[in-house]
Amino acid sequence: MSTENLKERTARGLFWGVLNSGATQVLNVVIGILLGRMITPAEWAPIGMIAIFSAIAGNLQSSGFSTAIVNMKEPKDNDYNAVFWFNILASICIYLVLFAVAPWIALFFEQPCLTDLSRFIFLAFLISSFGISTNAYMTKNMMNREITIVNSCALVCSGIVAVTLAFNGYSYWSLAWQQVVNAAILVIGRFFFVPWRPTLSVDFSPIRRTFKFSMNILVTMIINTVNNNILTFIFGKLFTRTPQVVGNFFQAFKWNTMAYQLVSGSIEQVAQPVLVEVRGGDPTPALPREGESSMFNEIRVFRKMLRFTAFLAFPAMFGLSLVAHEFILSTIGPKWEACVPILRILCIGGAFMPFYSLYKNLIISQGRSDINMWLNISQIVLQMALIFLTYQYGIITVVGAYTILNIIWLMAWQGYANKLIGVRLWDVCKDTIPFAMISAALMAGIWVITQGITNIYLLLFVRILLAILLYAAVMRLLKVKMMDDCVQFLKV
């Protein structure tokens, strides 16, 4: 594969990745606004309480083998087939266990409704098991246009179902149905576009061959899931008598996640396949390197992805923090105003979250899923300690401490990135900090000059417009190359 061809494929992948993430988040925003207006904070709480269980179940069903497929140089049909049948068998077993423990989940949170609700929601991951291999196929082959189409169709259809049910008074059940319908349509859509089909001739040797690598990925995925849901889970237990607190945090966390995934989702779809191709390797740390030129190409590609991430992440997340108050009030209403300060803090940390995705894909592309696993384990241990040291001071303190730790912990990932491919901290800072400083300065300036506007709808419009225009103008004025690169991506 020539360098130019890889460059073109990367550009197309990034273009469709941005389009996919953009379409996904726009649809999520529209659906989220409609549901937020019809469902109260207390009614959102049950969904937030059990989110961690369905997410961990989803990790267990794939067991990291789909990631191993993406990290292979040339996966065969037998590899996809083995993962397909393994996922289904594993998912059936996991669902039966979760079905049995549902009453204990309800007892833990003192919410009787969680028994039936959790049993129904867990069907989503069982259905999803039929589409894991096809999703790995689409990711490996960078079928990002098709991924965009499938994801958008699933979101639209499941959103219509959820909004219709919520309008008719089905409360949290509308959110449950949204998850199940979304999973079903994703499976159907992936099979429509992917030419590969499973067969009854099952050979689990690919599972055994990639077992160690995949288990490291599995542990890491579970740790990441715990990391992403730990605050909702803990708040769900600590604030059992005041579920609106859990609902407010879950709402703020949802908007923050949707925003930074606009960037990380774009990178995620191309980062690992491109880095694997540049390296020319397979998911095993024992492979020799191809020489110094290969190392140079890895650094060059990784740094360009860093710049692209910083170029988008900092203005997007700092901008959302700027408009958080008027955005929440003008979209989902004053009943959610208590989630505004939580959202503002989360957005600061959210600006750095896409970098985790990039570092993770770099380390996995080197075959070092063990490093990826231990970095995440260490992070969650520190987070748990921090949460239990600060929770008595209130939710704002906990969220602030949680955010600061997540920003600082990036240094650990950078240290290993330097060891693996030689990318230096100084170069990373040069690639990212200017975008952070410019974005922060612009948002602070916009906040000052718009203080006199009292109408929240006008204030929201003016702040967003100024942020876009001023950021683009500054990038042009400073002749930032990433601005030109993004234009080129759109032309490919």
N, C-alpha and C positions, 0 to 999 in steps of 0.2 A: 504494500500500500504506500503510495508516494506521499511525501509531506504535504504537497498541495492538495491532494485528494482528501487527506485527513483534515486539513484546514477547512476545506469546503464542507465536509461532513460535520465538523464541529460547529461551523457557523450556522448551518441549517439546523443542527440539533439545538443550539442555543436559541435560535429564532423560534422554533416550534416549542422549545421548553418554556420560553418567556410567554408565548401565546397560550400554551396550556395552563401555566400557572396563573396568567392574567385572567383567562376565561374562567378558570376554576374559582379564583378568589372573587371575581365580579359576581358570579352566580351565587357563591357562598354569602356575599354581602347582601344581595337582594333577598335571598331566602332567609338569611339571619335577621334582616330588618323586619320582614313580615312575621316571622315566628316570634321575634323579640317583642313585638307589639301585642301579640295575642297570648303569650305565655308569661307568667310572672316569675320573678327570681326564685321563689320557693318551689315552683313547679319544675324549674330547670334542675334543681338540686339532685333528685334521684338519678338522673342521667349522668351527672358529674360524679356521683358517688361510685357508680359501678364502671365508669369509663376505664379504670385501670385494669379491671378483670378481663374485659373483652379485648383490650389492647394486648395484654400479656398472652391471652389465648391465641391471638393472631400471630404473635411472635413464635409461640410453640408450634403452631401448625406448619410454618415454613421451615423452622429449625435452621435457618441460615443457608439451606441448600440452594435456594434460588439465587442468593448472592454469590455463592460458589460458581453457579452456572455463568453468571454475568462476568465473573472474573476469569473464566476459562478462555483460552485463545480461540478454540473452535469447538464449541459443545456439539455433541451428536444428538440424534433423535432419542437414543437410549437414555441419555442424561436427562432430557426433559421428561421422558416417560417415567423414569424412576422417581423423580421428584414429584410428578403428578400423583402417582399412586401412594407414595409415602405420605404426602400432605393429606390426602383424603382419609387414609386409615388413621393417621395421627389426630386429625380433626374430629373424627367420630368418637374416638376414645376420650379426647379432652372435653368434648361437649357433654358426654355422659357424666363425667366427673363434675363438671360445672352445674349441670342440671341437678345433681344430687346435693351439692353444697349450697344451692341458692337460698334455702331457708336460713342457713347460718350467716350468709351475707346480709340478709334482711335483719337478722337478730343483732349483728354487729353494729349496724347503723341505726337500729331501732326504727326501721321503716318497713312495715309489713308488706307494702306494695312492691318491694324489690324482689320478692320471690318470683312472682309471675313475670314481672318486667325484665329481670335479668335472664330468665330462661328464654324469653322471646328474643331479646337483643343478641344473645349468644348465638342464635341461628345465623346471624350475619357472617361471623367468622367461619362457620361450618360451610356456608354457601361459597364464601370467598376461596376456600381451599381448592375448588375446581378451576380457579383462574390464576393460581400462582405461577404455574409453569408457563402459561401463555404470556403473563406479564413479564416474566424473566426473558422470554423470547423477544418481546417487543423492545424491552430495555436494551438487551444485548445488541440488537440490530438497529438501534436508534430509530425506531418507528414512531418518532415523536408526533408526527402529524396524526397518525392513527390513534395514538394515546390521547391526544387532545380531543379528537372526535368522541371517543368512547367515554372519557371522563365527563365531557360536557353533557352528553346524552344522559348519563347516569345521574348527574347532578340535577338536571332539569326535571327528569321524570320523578326522582325521589323527592325533590323539592315540592313539586306539584302535589304529590301524595301527602307530604307533611303539612303543607299550608292548608289543604282541603280538610284534613282531619282536625287541625288546630282550630280552624274556623268553626267547625262543628262541635267544639268543646271537648276534644279527646286529650287535651293537656299533654303530659309527657309521653303518652302513647304515640302521638304524632311524630315525636323525635325518634322513638323506637322504630316505627315503621319506615322512617326515612333511611335509617341505617340498613335495614334488611333489603328494601327495594334497591338501594344504591348498590349493594353487594351483588345482587342477582343480575342487574343490568350490566355491571362491569364484566362479569363472567361471560355473559352472552356476547357482548361487544368484542371482547378479546378473541373469542373463538371465531367470530365473523371475519376478523382481519388476519389472523395468524394461520398460515398454511399447514402448520404441524398439527397432527392429531394423535391422541394417546392410543396405545394398543394394549391388548390383553396379555401380550408377551412381556412379562415383567422381569427385569433383571436389576436387583438392588446393588450391584457392584459399584455404580457411581456414588451411591450413598455411603458405602463403606470407604471408598477411596478418598472422599472429601470430608469424612466425618469430623476429624480434628479441627480443620479449618471452619467447618460449618457450626460446630459446637461453640467455638469461640465467638462466632458471629451471633449465635443464639443468645448466649449469656449477655453479650453487649446489647443486643436488641431489647432484652428484658430490662437491663439496667437503664437504658435510654427511656424505655416506657415508664419505668418507675420514676425516673428523673422528671419526665414530662408531666406526670400525673400525681406526684407525691403530695404537692400542696393541696390539691383538691381532695385527695384521699384523707389527709390529716385533718383538714378543715372540716370535712364531712363528719369525722368522729368528734372533734373538739367542739363543733358548733351544731350538735345534733338538735338542740332546742331552738336554734335560730338558723334554719336552712337557707334564709335569704342571703346570709353571709357567704355560704357556699355557692349559691346561685350567682351572686355578684362577682365573685372571684372567677367562677367558671366562664362567665360572659366576657370578662376582661381578658382572661387567658385565651379564649377562643378568638377574639378579634386580633390580639397580638400574634397568635400563631398563624392565622390566615395571612396577615401582613408579611411576616418574614418568610413564610413559605412561598410567597410570590417570587422571592429571589432564590431561596435554597432549592425550591422545586425545579427552577430553571436549570440550575447548576447540576442538580442530582441526576438528571436524565442523561447528561453527557459526560460528567466528570470521570466516573469509574471506567466506562468503556474506552474513553479517549486515553486516560492515563495507563490503562492496561496495554492499549495498542502502542503507545509511545515507548513503553517499557519493553514490549514484545515478550511478555512473560505469562506465567500461569499461576494459579493460587497456591504457590509453595515457596517458602522463604529460601529454599536451598538452591534455587536456580541461579546460575552465574549471570552477571551483567554483560551487556554487549559492548561496553566500552565507555570511554569518557564522553563521547558525543551523545550517547543515549542519556547519560546523566544530565548533560547540558539541556537536552530537549525537554526532559522532565521538569527541570527547574523553570525553563522558559514558559512551558505550558501552564505549570502550576501558578506562576506569578501573574500570568495574564488572567487566569481565572480569579485570582485574588483581587486584581484591580477591577475586573468586571463586577465581582461581588460587592466590593466597597463602593463602587460607583453607583450601584442601585440601592444597597441595603441602608446606608447611612441617611440619605435624604428621605427614603420611604419611611423608615421607622422613627427618625427624629420628627418628621413631618406629622406622622400620626399622633405622636406625643403632643405636638403643638396644638392640634385640632381636636384632641380627645374629648373635651367637654362639649363643644358644639356638635361634634359628630354623634356622640351618644344621645344627646338630648333631641337632636333633629331627626334621628333615624328610629331608635327603639324607644325613645320617650323618657320623661323625667323619672319614672319609677326605677330606672337603672343608673341614676346619677351617682350612687354610692360606688359604682365600679370605676368611675373616672380616674381617681388618684391611683388605683391599682393598675389600670391600663397604662397610665403615663410612665410609671416606674418600669413595668414590664417591657414597654416599647424601647427603653434605653438598652436593656439587656437584649431585646429582640434584634437590635441592629447588629449584634455580634453572633447571633445564632447561625446564620448561613455559613460562617467561617468554620463552625464545627463540622458541618456537612462536607465541606471541601477538604478539611484535614482528614476526616474519617475516610473519605474515598481515596485520598492519597495513600494512607497507611494500608488500607485493604488492598489497593492495587499492587503494593509491594509484597503481598502475601503475608503481612504481619497482622493477622486478625487477633493475635494474642496481645499485642500492644494496644490495639483498639479496645479490647475487652478490659484490660487492667486500668487504662486511663479512665474508662467510664465507671468501673467499680470504685476507684479511688474518689472520683467526683461525687458519686452518690453517697458514699460514706461521709464525706465532708459536709455535704448538703444536709444529711440527716442530723448530724451533730449540730450544725448551725441552726436548723429549724427548732430543735429542742432547747437550744440555748436562748432563743429569741421569741418563741411563740407567746410567752406571757406578756410581752410588750405590745401585742396587737398585730393585726394582719399586715398593716403597712410596713412595720419594722421587719417582719419575716420576709415579705416580698422584696424589700430593699436589700437585705442581707443576701438573699438568694440570688438576686441580680448581680450584685458586686462579685460574689464568688464565681458565677458563671463567666464573667468577663475576665477575671484574673486567671482562671483555669486554662484559658486558651494558651497561656505561656507553656504549659506542660505539653500540649499538642505540638506547639512550634518547636520545642526542644527535640522531640522525636522526628519531626519532619526534617530538621537540620541533620540529624544523624543518618537518616535514610537516603536523602537525595542531596543534602548539602545546601538547602535554602537557608539563608542567614536571616536572623531577626531584624537586622538593620534594613535589609532589602524589603522584608515584609512590612516594616514600619513605613518605609518610603512609599510603598505601594498602596497603603491603606489609610494612614493617619491624615494625610492632606484632605481626603474626602470627608473624613469624620469632622475635622476642624471647620472646613468650609460649610458643611451641612449644619453643624451646631451654631455657627456664627449667623448664618442666614435665618435659621428658625428663630433664634433669639431676637434678631433685628425685626423680623416680621411680627413677632409677638408684641414688641414695643410699639411699632407704628400702627398697629391695628387695635390698640386698646380702646380707642374711642368708639368703635362700632359696637352697638348694643343688640342689634338684631342677629340672632344666632345663625340664621340661614345665610344672611349676607356675609357674616363673619366667616363662616365655613367656606363659602365660595371664594371670598377675597384671599383668605390665607392659603388655600390650595393653589389658586391661580398665581399668586405672588411667588410661592415656593417653587412651582414648576418653571416659571419664566426667569426668575432670578438665578436659579441653579443652572439652567441651560445657558443663560447669558454669561455667568461666571466661568463655566466650563469652556465656552467658546473664547472668552476673553483671555483665559490662561492657556489656550490652545492645548487642552487636554486630549491626548491621543485616543483615550478610551471613548470619547464622544464620537470621534470619526469612525472608530471600530464598530460602534453600535449602529451607526448609519450604514456601514458596509454589511453588517449582519442582516439588516432589513432588505438590502438589495440582492442578497444571495438567493 
